[in-house]
Amino acid sequence: MPIFGTELTRVLNIRISTMATKAKAPAKKVSKTAAKAPATKAAAKKAPAKKATAAKTAAVKTVAAPVIKEALNKSQLVAHLVAQTGVEAKSVKAVLAGLENAALGSVNKKGVGEFSLPGLLKVTVQKVPAKAKRFGKDPFTGQERWFPAKPASVKVKVRPLKKLKDAAQ
């Protein structure tokens, strides 16, 4: 049954009032001299902060990863991380196990399908659909033949990110 007249306006007013947001307060007017003084103070405060962050980034960049001459197995990796960080071996093993579980959970069939170690690598899952049996020309022999059907599959792709690419050069 259609709504006409006062009922329609009542319904529309209710909908409009529920969607309305608070009105913004009008901006305060500031004189030109008052506006300039805080800006210079803010700029003076910001300059030392930039120097401090630049010093922090310089300290982070100066710490370089040591060159490893041989491939590490799991126990050698744990020993290396213990020597580098000063953390006990049991904690390092727990972190590696947690990292492994996070990666496996992410690329799982019901997972997000993507895992990233920031700056190092990104693991993605690509689902390949099934291909039906088809008749076509063999590119090697030039003869026409039936190509067999292929079931659906999943590809795991690992992509290096910036830090890993830079380290390899």
C-alpha positions in Angstrom: 0.0 0.0 0.0 1.6 3.3 -1.1 2.3 6.1 1.5 1.0 9.6 0.6 0.7 13.0 2.2 1.6 13.5 5.8 2.7 9.9 6.3 5.3 10.2 3.5 6.7 13.5 4.9 6.9 11.9 8.4 8.8 8.9 7.0 11.1 11.1 5.0 11.8 13.3 8.0 12.6 10.4 10.2 15.0 9.0 7.6 16.7 12.3 7.0 17.1 13.0 10.7 18.7 9.7 11.4 21.2 10.2 8.6 22.1 13.8 9.6 25.5 14.3 11.2 26.6 16.9 13.7 27.3 20.4 12.2 30.9 21.5 12.4 31.7 24.5 14.6 32.6 27.6 12.7 36.3 28.2 12.4 37.8 30.9 14.7 39.1 34.1 13.0 42.8 34.7 13.7 44.6 38.0 13.0 47.6 37.8 10.7 50.1 38.6 13.4 48.7 36.0 15.7 48.8 33.4 12.9 52.5 34.1 12.1 53.8 33.7 15.7 52.6 30.1 16.4 53.7 29.0 12.9 57.3 30.1 13.6 57.2 28.4 17.0 55.9 25.2 15.5 58.5 25.3 12.8 61.2 25.8 15.5 59.8 22.8 17.4 59.7 20.6 14.3 63.2 21.2 13.1 64.9 19.4 16.1 62.5 16.5 15.7 63.5 16.0 12.1 67.2 16.0 13.1 66.4 13.4 15.8 64.6 11.1 13.3 67.4 11.6 10.8 69.9 10.5 13.5 67.8 7.5 14.3 67.5 6.4 10.6 71.3 6.9 10.2 71.9 4.7 13.2 69.6 2.0 11.8 71.2 2.2 8.3 74.8 1.9 9.7 74.0 -1.5 11.2 74.7 -3.9 8.4 73.9 -7.6 8.2 77.0 -9.7 8.5 78.0 -11.7 5.4 77.2 -15.4 5.8 79.5 -17.6 3.7 77.5 -20.9 3.9 73.9 -22.0 3.8 72.4 -22.3 7.3 70.3 -25.2 8.5 67.8 -24.7 11.3 70.1 -25.3 14.2 72.8 -23.1 12.6 70.2 -20.4 12.0 69.1 -20.5 15.7 72.7 -20.3 16.8 73.4 -17.3 14.5 70.3 -15.5 15.7 71.2 -16.2 19.4 74.7 -14.7 18.7 73.3 -11.6 16.9 70.4 -10.8 19.3 71.5 -12.0 22.6 68.2 -13.8 23.1 68.2 -17.3 24.5 67.9 -20.2 22.0 64.5 -21.4 23.4 62.9 -18.0 22.6 64.5 -17.9 19.1 63.0 -21.4 18.4 59.6 -20.2 19.6 59.7 -17.2 17.4 60.7 -19.3 14.3 57.9 -21.7 15.1 55.4 -18.9 15.4 56.6 -17.4 12.1 56.3 -20.8 10.4 52.7 -21.2 11.8 51.8 -17.7 10.6 53.1 -18.4 7.1 51.4 -21.8 6.9 48.1 -20.4 8.2 48.2 -17.5 5.7 48.8 -19.7 2.6 46.4 -22.4 3.8 43.4 -23.3 1.7 41.1 -21.3 4.0 43.7 -18.6 4.8 44.2 -15.2 3.2 46.4 -16.6 0.5 49.3 -14.2 1.1 52.1 -13.9 3.6 54.7 -11.1 3.8 58.0 -10.7 5.7 58.2 -6.9 5.5 61.0 -5.7 3.3 62.2 -9.3 2.5 59.7 -11.4 0.7 56.1 -11.9 -0.1 54.5 -15.4 -0.6 51.3 -15.5 -2.6 49.0 -18.4 -3.6 47.7 -18.5 -7.2 44.8 -20.8 -7.9 44.9 -22.3 -11.4 41.6 -23.5 -12.8 41.1 -26.9 -14.4 41.7 -27.2 -18.1 39.4 -29.4 -20.2 40.5 -32.0 -22.8 41.1 -30.2 -26.1 42.0 -30.9 -29.7 44.8 -28.8 -31.0 48.1 -28.6 -33.0 51.2 -30.0 -31.3 53.8 -27.1 -31.3 56.7 -29.5 -31.6 55.6 -32.0 -34.3 53.0 -29.9 -36.1 50.5 -32.8 -35.9 47.0 -32.4 -34.6 46.2 -34.3 -31.5 44.1 -34.5 -28.3 45.7 -32.7 -25.3 44.7 -34.3 -22.0 42.6 -32.5 -19.3 44.5 -31.0 -16.3 43.0 -30.8 -12.9 42.8 -27.5 -10.9 46.0 -26.7 -9.0 47.6 -24.2 -6.7 50.9 -22.4 -7.3 52.9 -20.8 -4.5 54.9 -17.8 -5.6 57.6 -16.1 -3.6 58.5 -12.6 -4.6 61.6 -10.8 -3.2 61.1 -7.3 -1.8 63.3 -4.2 -1.7 65.7 -5.1 1.1 66.3 -8.6 -0.3 66.9 -7.3 -3.8 69.3 -4.6 -2.5 71.3 -7.1 -0.4 71.7 -9.4 -3.5 73.4 -6.6 -5.5 
